[in-house]
């Protein structure tokens, strides 16, 4: 069971390892879903805190997804 949580109002995305691993694609999907479905329009700042796991958080796939999300939300 993989678990990726986003905290403000307690958002938690859960999936089994048979559905997908906890790599950059899974993390990017969760972040993208959260930004597109839960972040109200007009928000200007999002703060991200990540561990040092390059496979999950600090890599080109996550950075590219965030760039697209920021482009789609011009106030961010």
N, C-alpha and C positions, 0 to 999 in steps of 0.2 A: 504494500500500500504506500503510495507516494502522497505527500502532503505539502502544500504550498499555501501559506497564509498571508493575507494582507490585512493590516489592522487600522482601523479607524472606527468602523462599525462592525468589525469581525467578519471579514470575507475570507473564506477558506475554500480552496479548490482541491478536490481529492479525486484521485484516479488510481486504478490498480496497475501493477507493473505489466500486466498482459495488455492493457490499453495503450501504454506508453511509458517511457522512462522519464526520469527526472533530469533531463538534459536541457540544453539551451532552447530547443524547440518547444518543449513542454512549458518551460518558464516563460518564454516569449508569448505563447498562447494565453497563459493566465494573465500576464501583464496587459496584453492587448485587449482581452475580454474585459478586464477591470477598467481600463482607461476608457474604452468605447461605451461600456454599459453603465458604469457607476460614477464616473467623474462628471460632475455637473458642468455645463458650459459656463464660461466666464472664469473658471479657476485658472490662476496664473502660475502657480507653483506646485510641483509634486516633488517630494523628497523620497529618495530611494536609499535604503541601507542594505548592503549585500555583504556576504562573507567573501572569502578569497577563493572560492571555487570557480576556476576559469570555465569549467564545463557547464556550469549552471548559469552564472550571472555575468561574468566579465569576458565577453567574447563578441565577435563581430555580428552574430545573429541577433543577440539581444540589443546591441547598439543600433543595428539597422532597423529593427522593429520599433524602437523608441523614436528614432528619427522620423519614420513614417507616421507614427502616432502624433508626434509634435507638429508635423506638417499638417495633419488633418484637424488638429485642434490649435488654431492660430493664437489663442491667448496663452497657451503653455509656453 
